[in-house]
Amino acid sequence: MAIGFDAASSTVIVQGMADTQETKEKILLCCGNAHGVENVEDQLGVTQAGVEPQFYTVVSGIRFLKLLNSSMVMPMLIWVFLKQTSR
């Protein structure tokens, strides 16, 4: 696995393979929550296939309750909360 950072675009690039979908999501969430990161470029594969995650970007004007009513998983709720409070 390789993780790189492009400072010009504030983008983390993640390449390689993760063992499970859960591990992949944790890696992407950790990278996206790092200070100074605006984008995560996901080039990460999974050895054991699982359900594909849904990621949401919280922008001004989006109501949190609207996101809660969608089919999100708990790690995504945590990511949204941390991303919003870290700004």
VOPA-353102 format. One record per residue (C-alpha): residue number from 0; x, y, z; residue in three letters. Coordinates in steps of 0.1 Angstrom, whole numbers. Layout:
<atoms>
  nr     u     v     w rest
 NUM     X     Y     Z  Ala
...
</atoms>
This chain:
<atoms>
  nr     u     v     w rest
   0     0     0     0  Met
   1    12    35    -8  Ala
   2    -1    68     6  Ile
   3    10   101   -10  Gly
   4     0   137    -5  Phe
   5    -2   164   -33  Asp
   6     2   197   -14  Ala
   7    -8   218   -44  Ala
   8   -43   203   -44  Ser
   9   -44   192    -7  Ser
  10   -52   157   -20  Thr
  11   -42   124    -4  Val
  12   -36    95   -29  Ile
  13   -41    60   -16  Val
  14   -30    31   -37  Gln
  15   -28    -7   -32  Gly
  16   -50   -34   -17  Met
  17   -68   -36    16  Ala
  18   -78   -69    32  Asp
  19  -115   -60    37  Thr
  20  -140   -33    27  Gln
  21  -140   -22    64  Glu
  22  -103   -17    64  Thr
  23  -104     2    32  Lys
  24  -131    26    46  Glu
  25  -111    31    78  Lys
  26   -80    40    58  Ile
  27   -99    65    36  Leu
  28  -116    80    66  Leu
  29   -83    85    85  Cys
  30   -67   101    54  Cys
  31   -97   124    48  Gly
  32   -97   136    84  Asn
  33   -61   146    85  Ala
  34   -55   183    89  His
  35   -50   201    56  Gly
  36   -66   174    35  Val
  37   -94   185    12  Glu
  38   -97   155   -11  Asn
  39   -89   117   -10  Val
  40   -82   100   -43  Glu
  41   -92    64   -38  Asp
  42   -71    39   -58  Gln
  43   -74    12   -32  Leu
  44   -87   -23   -40  Gly
  45  -102   -49   -17  Val
  46   -92   -86   -16  Thr
  47  -125   -97     0  Gln
  48  -154   -80   -17  Ala
  49  -180   -62     4  Gly
  50  -207   -36     1  Val
  51  -195    -4   -15  Glu
  52  -196    26     8  Pro
  53  -214    59     1  Gln
  54  -195    90     9  Phe
  55  -211   125    13  Tyr
  56  -194   159    14  Thr
  57  -211   182    39  Val
  58  -214   217    25  Val
  59  -232   248    37  Ser
  60  -269   245    34  Gly
  61  -272   206    37  Ile
  62  -293   196    66  Arg
  63  -278   169    88  Phe
  64  -313   153    92  Leu
  65  -315   149    54  Lys
  66  -282   129    55  Leu
  67  -295   108    84  Leu
  68  -325    98    64  Asn
  69  -303    84    36  Ser
  70  -288    49    37  Ser
  71  -256    58    55  Met
  72  -236    36    78  Val
  73  -223    46   112  Met
  74  -186    52   101  Pro
  75  -199    77    76  Met
  76  -218    96   103  Leu
  77  -187    98   124  Ile
  78  -167   110    94  Trp
  79  -192   137    86  Val
  80  -192   149   122  Phe
  81  -154   150   125  Leu
  82  -150   166    91  Lys
  83  -175   193   100  Gln
  84  -161   200   134  Thr
  85  -125   201   123  Ser
  86  -130   231   100  Arg
</atoms>
